[in-house]
Amino acid sequence: MAATTFSATLAVTRRSPARTIALFYKEAKYELLKNVRIPVYAISTVAFPLMFYVLFGIVLGSGNPANRNEGAVYMLATMGCFGVMAVSLFGFGVSLAIERGQGWLQVKRASPMPITAYFFAKLFSAVVFSTVIMLLLLAVGTTFGGVRLPLTTAARLVGILVAGSIPFSSMGLAIGYFAKPNSAPAVVNLIYLPMAFCSGLWIPLFMLPHGLRVFANVLPPYHMSQLALNVVGMGIAPASTWQHVEGLLSFTLVCLGLAAWGYWRDEGKMYG
Amino acid sequence: MSTALAEMPHRNSAFRPVSVARSRNLKKSYGEVVALRDLNLEIYAGELLALLGPNGAGKTTLVRMLLGLARPDSGSVSVLGSDPHLGHVQARVGAMLQVGRVPETLKVREHIDLFSSYYPAPLPIAETLKIAGIEDIQERPYGELSGGQKQRVLFGIALCGNPDLLFLDEPTVGLDVEARRLMWAQIRTLIGRGKTVLLTTHYLNEADALADRILVLDKGAIVAEGTPAEIKARAMGKQIRCTSRLALEEVRQIPGVLSVKADRNAFELQVNAAEPVVRELLQRDSWLGDLEVTNAGLEEAFLALTQNHNADASKEMN
């Protein structure tokens, strides 16, 4: 009896393409659902950039009636960048560190789940959250901050910042493979808050000391926010778009390299 | 190992036992700690094999290797004729692992739905929920479940892919008696469906209740193998409790005493056979009182098993 069971199941050990698509879809759907239902994650990643935007972009700017919406437009780009960054670093980095450190990833690795589905799902969740944040910022800015952007400009702004999920998710991936589950949130906060500040996300770079302005060149949020600011004509040097893309690209590659190292270090203890 | 193999009570005894997984001379150390030393193991189609051993015996390490989650320092592992980390092997294997934290905001049904999608030919979700006994909690988030319910969800995750071979790593750890019985009934259901199961446990009565064959693992090596009846007979030590004027050290020296400890004003002795030791005690101490002889608890049974095997080490350990 046992022998027949074993030979009979041999035929169906390959997943059909339709099942593979269903697998990726479900992994992504449940990753998103999981995050939406974690209040700390869902509320803090969405509420913080919104709150900062209202305080720094709208309330602070309203005292200057001459160009009242300048700050609101500037901060729309930079707080968008800040939001995308947080979503990716927490949704990818912290959650990977936790699932990896507390055994859940092992349960998944013992199943035939392709690891690509797992990563895809986390990126998908970051993209959805990033889009929601951008749309909310736009709505608030338009309603209360006097922001008037042509539809195409707004779409380009949202598109560029949402694409920022890719470099920041790569960074999250690297952090997730090296941070311990308990310290991961602290590590992320320690890295991204100073990084955001030094990149000019709250205070425009020209108001920061010279040393910091030079330092900003190695910070990914600087390049990301400059790309976004270029869209609304507020970048420091609008001509250097490719420089920013290059900066982000090399940063992404470095992070992916680190992540690959972490991955193989893990798999060295395990099999593939 | 070969003698036990010949006498193995096999459910499909009309068939020649088919090996579905094996390890050869498996060695694994974590730094200074030796997890497995030269371990040979064979799992046969249709059997429930229990790996019985105290914490730190190497059970989980062995399961992780059989799942392709850990690499041996030396030796080899083969599952369903291949390397265990290959996709087509994983598609036919289910695993219930000890896990620190499971995503708490997903509902029971969602967890099962997701894991079912990983396998080429899973069970219908309703059937998985039913076998695992989680139908009535399927809409509840994992984080709100009791310990027993959580274990049943992990059990459901292990079986949802309709695997031929299941690894259950301490499926009843931390469960109360009722939840444990329920889990046993569910594991028997699997066996009834012709699955092959490797179960690890540190409860002798669990291995006894479920297994066709038991391997006793201690400090990374197999120290005993046999049917539940055989293992029980070897493990059934006695516990003697008494008050006495003798010195602890003197009691320890009495032949047949495996270990002794002072418990409040009384001594507690672990022995293989009670009578000769009691006789000796009474002879040496006419004040001996409050004498009680009981069957050893399971922990003590382990002590008996592992110390019978390695009598020299036991003297130093206790």
Interface residues (C-beta under 8 A of the other chain):
Chain A: M1 A2 A3 T5 F6 T9 V12 T13 R14 R15 S16 R19 A22 L23 K26 E27 Y30 L33 K34 R37 I38 I98 E99 G101 Q102 G103 W104 Q106 V107 R109 A110 S111 P112 M113 G268 K269 M270 Y271 G272
Chain B: N12 F15 V18 V20 A45 G46 R64 L67 G68 L69 A70 R71 L80 D83 P84 H85 G87 H88 Q90 A91 R92 V93 A95 L97 Q98 V99 G100 R101 V102 P103 T105 L106 E110 D113 L114 F115 S117 Y118 Y119 P120 A121 P141 L154 I157 G161 D164 G194 T196
